[in-house]
């Protein structure tokens, strides 16, 4: 294609090369932007989320969600249920038993 364009003149060849260069540059910029965005979200996730940990239980069943305070979890492995909802304290304790102890 480049050889054919070069026979007709320099302008069509320059246009073809410019299109290829622009296409490759666009792909590189898109991937670079995606990587930078993912890195920023990972480093700022606590401030974006407003919490240290969020567990999504899926679609609501009509029951209120269980709210757990994990502020002391890193220090001594303790956690406190602030509001019991769809997940009972016993079920939560069984799930977190290998990780830490309940308050």
C-alpha positions in Angstrom: 0.0 0.0 0.0 2.8 2.4 0.8 4.5 1.6 -2.5 1.3 2.3 -4.4 0.8 5.6 -2.5 4.3 6.7 -3.2 3.8 6.3 -7.0 1.0 8.8 -6.9 2.8 11.3 -4.9 4.1 12.2 -1.5 0.8 13.5 0.0 -1.2 10.2 -0.1 1.9 8.4 1.4 2.1 11.0 4.2 -1.6 10.7 4.9 -1.4 6.9 5.2 1.6 7.1 7.5 0.0 9.8 9.6 -3.2 7.6 10.0 -1.2 4.6 11.2 0.9 6.7 13.5 -2.2 8.4 15.0 -3.9 5.0 15.5 -1.0 3.4 17.3 -0.5 6.5 19.5 -4.2 6.5 20.4 -4.0 2.9 21.6 -0.8 3.6 23.6 -2.5 6.6 25.2 -5.6 4.7 26.1 -3.7 1.9 27.8 -1.5 4.3 29.6 -4.5 6.2 30.9 -6.2 3.0 32.0 -3.1 1.9 33.9 -2.7 5.3 35.6 -6.4 5.3 36.6 -6.3 1.9 38.1 -3.1 2.8 40.0 -4.7 5.9 41.4 -7.9 4.1 42.4 -5.8 1.5 44.2 -3.8 4.1 46.1 -6.8 6.3 47.0 -9.4 3.6 47.6 -9.8 4.3 51.3 -10.6 8.0 50.8 -12.8 7.3 47.8 -14.7 4.6 49.6 -14.8 6.3 53.0 -14.1 3.0 54.7 -11.3 0.5 55.2 -13.4 -2.4 54.0 -16.7 -2.9 52.2 -18.4 -6.2 51.8 -21.2 -6.3 49.2 -23.7 -8.9 49.9 -25.4 -8.5 46.5 -29.0 -7.6 45.9 -31.1 -6.5 48.9 -33.6 -8.9 50.5 -35.5 -6.2 52.4 -33.4 -6.6 55.5 -31.1 -3.8 56.7 -27.4 -4.4 56.2 -25.1 -5.4 59.0 -22.7 -2.6 60.0 -19.4 -3.7 61.5 -16.8 -1.4 63.1 -13.3 -2.5 62.2 -11.3 0.5 63.4 -9.4 -1.6 66.0 -9.1 -4.7 63.8 -5.5 -4.0 62.7 -4.3 -3.4 66.2 -5.8 -6.2 68.2 -8.1 -8.1 65.8 -11.3 -6.9 67.5 -14.4 -5.9 65.7 -17.8 -4.7 66.9 -21.3 -5.0 65.3 -22.9 -1.6 65.3 -26.1 -2.7 63.6 -27.2 -6.3 63.1 -29.0 -6.9 59.8 -29.2 -9.7 57.3 -26.0 -11.2 58.6 -26.3 -12.2 62.2 -23.5 -11.6 64.7 -23.0 -15.4 65.1 -22.6 -15.9 61.3 -20.2 -12.9 61.2 -18.2 -14.3 64.2 -17.9 -17.7 62.4 -16.7 -16.1 59.3 -14.2 -13.8 61.0 -13.0 -16.3 63.6 -9.9 -17.3 61.7 -9.0 -13.7 61.2 -9.7 -11.9 64.5 -11.7 -12.0 67.7 -15.1 -10.4 68.5 -15.5 -7.5 70.9 
